[in-house]
């Protein structure tokens, strides 16, 4: 009995010491594991960036997900993964990542604003404009205020909410981003078009007057005022508006030159209109001006000589087509049967159609008709008023 007690007394310190050693060793191993995980996550993150730079998006996503699993508290990993999802068009997954960030109570204010900004971009790309608007508005007073206001301006213009767009443009002016007068004038012109479409002529006229006041040098209000006058049967007012456009912005006058000739004839101002058009054509020969001159010049010999001069100096398909059409109408298609001349004119017409388009200088969007706002990039006044073959 004494020997058993003596063995127990000797074994207790040994067991205690062994337990302490195992506990200490376990804590050290756990500490090493805690130190290892962030390092491992960092390596996975760098591997993801490398894959991303090499355009291996699927493998990059896998690397970022692995990094987040190893270090779920790192916000930068979430941003990288969410932005990558958005770039790949997987907007729903990007939204989930950024919403998860916003749900974290420990997220600093700066990171929370960053996540809100990323979420708003997700909604914009997804076409969820109502949710994007709320997300952008939530950034008021943050470091992203200017970006949010610019995004809201683009959103309102895209959804044709012209009153909201104008209010946002004025806020941007107030915070020192320069003048938005021309853009505001475009808004008023768009409102005028909508009012005209619903038969509210008074509202259309008032909007155009306001547009002219906002940007006196802008070409669109003058062009639209002339069109409004022509539609209501007042050719003299149309000619007056377009005369002002010709004086202030001759290049934009090309857009209304043919209409100008028609209204000048209707107003009994053929001679004055012809003189103005001829001066404009001599300064800067263009096919629209030439076509307008054709409508006001009663002398076929002068028309033919002017067209021949234009064709020699500016050999475009449009000018060649006009020459053939005139010759066909006059029965002067030398060495060609009438049907042959017509077929040749049709062939030139088809060949020249791709070149008789307007091309946006910002995004290269092309269109048969002129747009004040590019449907491709939504930029204002980015389409030159000359067709591609004349540029």
Secondary structure, 3 states (H helix, E strand, C coil): CHHHHHHHHHHHHHHHHHHHHHHHHHHHHHHHHHHHHHHHHHHHHHHHHHHHHCCCHHHHHHHHHHHHHHCCCCHHHHHHHHHHHHHCCCHHHHHHHHHHHHCCCCCCHHHHHHHHHHHHHHHHHHCCHHHHHHHHHCCCCCCCHHHHHHHHHHHHHHCCCHHHHHHHHHHHHHCCCCCCHHHHHHHHHHHHHHHHHCCCHHHHHHHHHHHHHHCCCCHHHHHHHHHHHHHCCCHHHHHHHHHHHHHHCHHHHHHHHHHHHHHHHHCCCHHHHHHHHHHHHHHCCCHHHHHHHHHHCCCHHHHHHHHHHHHHHCCCHHHHHHHHHHHHHHCCCCCCCHHHHHHHHHHHHHHHHHHCCEEECCCCCEECCCCCECCCCCCECCECCCCHHHC
